[in-house]
Amino acid sequence: MADFYTSVTLDAKRCKGCINCIKRCPTEAIRVRKGKAVITREKCVDCGECIRICPAHAKQSMYTKFEDINKYEYKIALPDQALYGQFNNLSDVNIVLTGLKQLGFDYVFETAAAAEYQTLKMKSYIEEHKDKWPLISAECPAVVRLISIRFPSLIEHIMPFISSMELAAYEARRRAMQTTGLPAEKIGVFAISPCPAKVTSMVLPLGIEKTGIDGVLAIKEIYPRLLNAMSEIQYKVEDLSIAGRAGIRWGSTSGQAVGVTKEAYIAADGIENVMEVLEELEGEKLHKLKFVELNACNGGCVGGALNVENPFIARAKLQTLRANMPEFKNSMDINDAELANKTMWQKEMDYKPVFRLGENIAESISLRAKVDELEKKFPGYDCGGCGAPSCRAFAQDIVRGIVNRTECPLIDSFKIMEDNNESN
């Protein structure tokens, strides 16, 4: 499907054919075929769970090479809040920001500044759209993509705000053009990201036609370079930070919720917990909520697969770091009409029926009946020996014509057990 892309890749040479990934994938996007994992890209939401769980490190994420920044005359870095949580004993974010300039960036614009701006905009939006409560944050791209393929009834509840990364890219480029007089194409904007889903968002942006990002650098890739640069700064730290606590807080779970509403909200992290909350929302079991903040990674963005630090330690570091910061620095004009317009989606989110068995509803119902009948013929152990995460998933693969039922390693022994039980 041309409308789908995933930044998660497989190194077949490293893959051992184990079933760890197929058991942990929330969308059942992975199968093991002929001893190697296979990723179905239209079902992948780039949550990074397979990257974390793979013991052979066969799953990796694509991202921009650091050297690519040199393709542009003027280079801008957009550090994610999670970046600050990777360093020990960090007392001032300006040390990190100055370090980025030491690496070759001409300008540094914090993603947290855009998050701070959006905190105020989202707060107003929530109160103005009570008819759509509970409203779901669109900040985590893995969650938004998950909703678009698994929970179509919840699409209308997604807050139509572009990500803070995209908003930061727009504002940073706009300021750079005004300052330098350079045209947009000579200015490179590079996000420094903790997760594969944000890499994918550069290729398939959410809510907008075209991304403002020219590249996404992985935190784990830039970390050693930055660490060296920071050690050489000494007393030459520049005052570059333009974000307060409200924006920095977005780097970990509940950071958005605390800023936009102090009551009637739920904040969940970890893809399995996210799935449970979405199922509860779909079943209309969570009443009287205003706002829902969901993060695919444990701990929020500090738990992204492209980080280097343990998410819980990184979260604690962020808490300490922002303790002495002002709540808001208001570095982006809340009354700027052009900016306010840019922060909202320019196109609606569509439902992508990647799990539908047939071409239409009638055919899907007929095929689902076949899946139900076929599933009864299998042991029900969900052992993964067939290469699918469950017996039902295996039955669906058979109905789709992808595999043969004989690929179940236990079906013969299960039939013998059934015959013995009937004879007794």
C-alpha positions in Angstrom: 0.0 0.0 0.0 1.4 3.4 -1.1 -0.1 5.2 1.9 2.0 3.2 4.4 5.5 3.4 5.5 7.5 2.1 8.5 10.9 3.2 9.7 11.4 -0.1 11.5 13.6 -2.5 9.5 14.8 -6.0 9.9 18.4 -7.3 9.6 17.7 -10.8 8.3 21.3 -11.9 9.1 20.8 -11.2 12.8 17.2 -12.5 13.0 17.1 -15.9 14.8 13.5 -16.6 14.0 12.4 -16.5 17.7 8.8 -15.4 18.5 9.5 -12.6 20.9 8.5 -9.9 18.5 5.3 -11.5 17.2 4.1 -11.9 20.8 4.7 -8.2 21.7 3.6 -6.4 18.6 0.3 -4.6 19.5 -1.1 -4.7 15.9 0.1 -8.3 15.0 2.2 -6.8 12.2 5.0 -9.4 12.4 5.1 -13.0 11.3 8.0 -15.5 11.3 8.3 -17.0 7.8 11.0 -19.5 6.8 12.8 -18.8 10.0 12.9 -15.0 9.7 10.6 -12.2 10.9 8.5 -10.4 8.3 7.0 -7.0 9.0 3.6 -6.0 7.4 4.2 -2.3 7.0 0.5 -1.3 6.7 -0.1 -2.7 10.2 3.1 -1.3 11.8 2.6 1.9 13.9 6.4 2.2 14.7 5.9 1.9 18.4 9.4 0.4 18.7 8.3 -2.5 20.9 10.0 -5.0 18.6 13.2 -3.0 18.7 13.2 -3.2 22.5 12.3 -6.9 22.8 14.5 -8.4 20.1 17.4 -10.3 21.8 19.4 -10.5 18.6 19.0 -6.7 17.8 17.7 -7.6 14.4 15.0 -4.8 14.5 16.4 -1.3 13.9 14.9 2.1 13.0 16.0 4.1 10.0 17.0 7.7 10.7 19.0 10.5 9.2 22.8 10.4 9.2 24.4 13.2 11.1 26.6 14.1 8.1 23.4 15.0 6.1 23.1 18.3 8.0 26.0 19.6 5.8 23.7 19.5 2.8 22.3 22.8 3.9 23.7 26.3 4.2 21.9 27.0 7.5 21.3 24.2 9.9 18.7 24.1 12.6 18.4 21.5 15.5 15.1 20.7 17.2 16.0 18.9 20.4 13.2 16.7 21.9 12.6 17.1 25.6 13.7 13.5 26.1 17.2 14.5 25.1 17.8 16.4 28.3 17.0 13.3 30.4 19.9 11.3 28.9 22.7 13.2 30.7 24.0 12.7 34.3 24.1 15.7 36.6 22.8 18.2 34.0 21.9 21.4 35.8 21.2 23.6 32.8 19.6 22.8 29.4 21.7 25.5 27.9 24.8 23.2 28.1 23.0 20.8 25.8 21.9 23.5 23.5 25.3 25.1 23.3 26.7 21.6 22.6 24.5 21.3 19.6 25.9 24.5 18.2 29.4 23.2 18.8 28.4 20.2 16.6 27.7 22.5 13.7 24.2 23.7 14.0 23.7 27.4 13.4 20.4 27.7 15.4 18.7 25.6 18.1 15.0 25.7 18.6 13.5 23.6 21.5 10.6 21.4 20.7 9.6 22.2 24.3 8.9 25.8 23.2 6.3 24.6 20.7 4.8 22.2 23.4 4.5 25.2 25.8 2.6 27.1 23.1 0.4 24.2 22.4 -0.4 23.7 26.1 -2.2 27.0 26.1 -3.9 26.4 22.8 -5.1 22.9 23.8 -6.4 24.2 27.1 -8.7 26.6 25.3 -9.7 24.0 22.7 -10.8 21.5 25.4 -13.2 24.0 27.0 -14.5 25.0 23.6 -15.3 21.5 22.4 -17.1 19.8 25.2 -19.3 18.0 22.7 -16.2 15.9 21.7 -15.1 14.9 25.2 -13.0 12.9 25.9 -10.4 14.5 23.6 -7.4 12.5 22.8 -3.9 14.1 22.4 -2.4 13.7 18.9 1.2 14.2 20.1 2.3 10.6 20.0 2.3 9.6 16.3 2.3 5.8 17.1 -1.0 6.3 19.1 -2.6 8.3 16.3 -1.7 5.7 13.7 -2.9 3.0 16.0 -6.3 4.7 16.3 -6.5 5.2 12.5 -6.2 1.5 11.8 -7.8 -0.2 14.9 -10.2 2.3 16.5 -12.1 4.2 13.8 -14.9 5.3 16.1 -12.3 7.3 18.2 -10.9 9.3 15.2 -13.3 12.2 15.8 -12.1 12.5 19.4 -8.4 13.1 18.4 -7.4 16.7 19.0 -6.5 18.2 15.5 -3.2 19.7 16.6 0.0 19.0 14.7 2.9 17.6 16.7 5.1 19.9 18.7 7.9 18.7 16.5 6.2 20.0 13.3 5.2 23.2 14.9 8.7 23.8 16.1 10.0 23.1 12.6 7.7 25.7 11.1 8.5 28.4 13.6 12.2 27.8 13.6 12.4 28.0 9.8 10.2 31.1 9.7 12.5 32.8 12.2 15.7 31.7 10.4 14.4 33.0 7.1 13.6 36.4 8.7 17.1 36.5 10.4 19.3 35.3 7.6 17.3 36.3 4.4 17.9 32.8 3.1 15.2 30.9 1.1 13.5 28.0 2.8 15.3 25.4 0.7 18.7 26.4 1.9 17.7 26.0 5.5 17.8 22.4 7.0 15.6 21.6 9.9 16.6 18.5 11.9 14.6 16.9 14.7 16.6 15.0 17.4 14.1 12.3 18.2 13.7 9.5 20.7 11.4 7.2 18.6 10.8 5.5 15.3 7.3 6.9 15.0 8.6 10.4 14.7 11.0 9.3 11.9 8.0 7.9 10.0 6.1 11.1 10.6 8.7 12.9 8.4 7.7 10.6 5.5 3.9 10.4 6.3 3.1 13.5 8.3 -0.1 13.6 10.4 -2.7 16.2 9.7 -0.6 18.1 7.1 0.3 17.6 3.5 4.0 18.2 3.8 6.4 18.0 6.7 8.7 20.9 7.7 11.4 18.4 8.8 14.4 17.8 6.6 15.8 15.0 8.7 15.3 13.1 12.0 18.5 12.3 14.0 18.3 9.5 16.6 19.1 10.6 20.2 21.3 7.5 20.6 23.3 8.4 17.5 23.9 12.0 18.4 24.4 11.4 22.2 28.2 10.4 22.1 29.0 13.3 19.8 27.1 15.7 21.9 28.6 14.4 25.1 32.1 15.2 23.8 31.0 18.6 22.6 29.4 19.4 26.0 32.6 18.4 27.8 34.6 21.0 25.8 32.2 23.9 26.4 33.4 24.8 30.0 32.4 28.4 30.6 31.2 29.3 27.1 27.6 28.3 27.7 25.1 30.4 25.7 21.7 31.4 27.0 19.7 29.6 24.3 16.7 28.0 26.1 13.3 29.4 25.3 11.1 26.9 27.1 9.7 26.6 30.6 8.4 23.7 32.7 5.2 23.4 30.8 7.0 22.5 27.6 9.8 20.3 29.2 7.1 18.4 31.0 5.9 16.9 27.7 8.9 14.6 27.7 7.3 12.2 30.2 3.9 10.8 31.0 1.1 13.1 32.2 3.2 16.1 31.1 0.6 17.3 28.7 -2.4 16.5 30.9 -1.1 18.5 33.9 -0.7 21.5 31.7 -4.0 21.4 29.8 -6.4 20.3 32.5 -5.9 19.4 36.2 -9.0 17.3 36.4 -10.9 14.6 34.6 -8.0 13.2 32.6 -6.2 10.0 32.1 -2.6 9.6 31.2 -1.3 6.1 30.2 2.0 4.9 28.8 3.3 1.6 27.4 1.7 0.2 24.2 -0.2 -2.5 26.1 -1.8 0.0 28.5 -2.6 2.3 25.6 -4.4 -0.6 23.9 -6.5 -1.2 27.0 -7.4 2.4 27.4 -8.5 2.7 23.8 -10.6 -0.4 24.1 -12.3 1.1 27.1 -12.9 4.3 25.3 -14.3 2.5 22.3 -16.7 0.7 24.5 -17.7 4.0 26.1 -16.7 2.7 29.5 -14.7 5.8 30.6 -17.2 8.5 31.3 -16.8 12.2 32.4 -13.2 12.5 31.1 -12.1 15.7 29.4 -8.7 14.7 28.1 -6.8 11.5 27.3 -3.0 11.5 27.0 -1.5 8.3 25.6 2.2 7.5 25.0 3.2 4.3 23.3 6.5 4.2 25.1 6.9 3.4 28.8 7.4 6.7 30.7 6.5 8.7 27.7 9.0 10.0 25.2 11.8 9.3 27.6 11.1 5.7 27.0 11.6 5.9 23.2 13.5 3.1 21.5 16.1 5.6 20.2 17.2 6.9 23.6 20.2 5.7 25.6 19.0 6.1 29.2 16.5 4.0 31.2 13.1 5.7 30.9 12.4 5.9 34.6 15.9 7.4 35.4 15.5 9.9 32.5 12.1 10.9 33.8 13.6 11.6 37.2 16.3 13.7 35.6 13.7 15.8 33.8 11.8 16.3 37.1 15.0 17.6 38.8 16.0 19.7 35.8 12.7 21.6 35.5 12.3 22.3 39.2 13.9 25.7 39.1 12.4 26.7 35.7 9.6 29.2 35.2 6.3 27.5 34.2 6.1 29.5 30.9 8.6 31.5 29.0 6.1 32.5 26.3 8.7 32.6 23.5 6.0 32.0 20.9 3.3 34.7 20.3 0.0 33.2 21.4 -1.8 36.0 19.5 0.0 35.3 16.2 -2.9 34.4 13.8 -0.6 32.7 11.2 1.0 30.6 13.9 -2.4 29.7 15.4 -3.6 28.5 12.1 -0.4 26.4 11.5 -0.8 24.5 14.7 -4.1 22.9 13.6 -4.5 20.0 11.2 -5.0 21.0 7.5 -6.5 17.6 6.6 -8.7 15.1 8.4 -7.5 11.7 9.6 -8.9 8.8 7.6 -9.7 5.3 8.8 -7.4 2.8 7.2 -9.1 -0.7 7.3 -6.0 -2.8 7.1 -7.5 -5.5 9.3 -10.6 -6.0 7.1 -10.6 -9.5 5.7 -12.6 -8.7 2.6 -13.1 -6.0 0.0 -16.4 -5.0 1.6 -18.4 -5.5 4.8 -20.4 -8.5 3.4 -17.3 -10.3 2.3 -15.6 -9.6 5.5 -18.4 -11.1 7.5 -18.3 -14.2 5.4 -14.6 -14.6 5.8 -14.8 -13.9 9.5 -17.1 -16.9 9.8 -14.5 -19.0 8.1 -11.9 -17.8 10.5 -14.1 -18.7 13.4 -14.7 -22.2 12.1 -11.0 -22.7 11.2 -9.8 -21.5 14.6 -11.7 -24.2 16.4 -9.6 -26.8 14.5 -6.4 -25.5 16.2 -5.1 -26.3 19.7 -5.7 -22.8 21.0 -2.2 -22.7 22.7 -1.1 -19.5 20.9 2.4 -21.0 20.9 3.7 -19.0 18.0 5.1 -22.2 16.3 3.3 -21.4 13.1 4.9 -18.0 12.9 1.7 -16.1 13.9 1.1 -14.6 17.4 -2.1 -16.6 18.0 -4.2 -19.4 16.6 -6.8 -16.8 15.4 -4.1 -14.8 13.6 -2.9 -18.0 12.0 -6.5 -18.7 10.9 -6.8 -15.2 9.4 -3.6 -15.8 7.5 -4.9 -19.0 6.0 -8.2 -17.3 5.0 -6.2 -14.5 3.3 -4.3 -17.2 1.4 -0.9 -16.3 2.9 -0.1 -19.7 4.5 -1.2 -23.3 4.6 -2.9 -24.8 7.6 -0.3 -27.6 7.7 2.2 -25.0 9.1 0.7 -25.5 12.5 3.3 -27.8 14.2 0.8 -29.1 16.7 -2.3 -29.8 14.6 -1.6 -33.5 14.1 -1.0 -34.2 17.8 -4.0 -32.1 18.7 -6.2 -34.2 16.3 -4.9 -37.4 17.9 -5.8 -36.0 21.3 -9.3 -35.2 20.1 -9.8 -38.7 18.6 -8.6 -40.3 21.9 -11.0 -38.2 23.9 -13.9 -39.1 21.6 -13.1 -42.8 21.8 -13.0 -42.7 25.6 
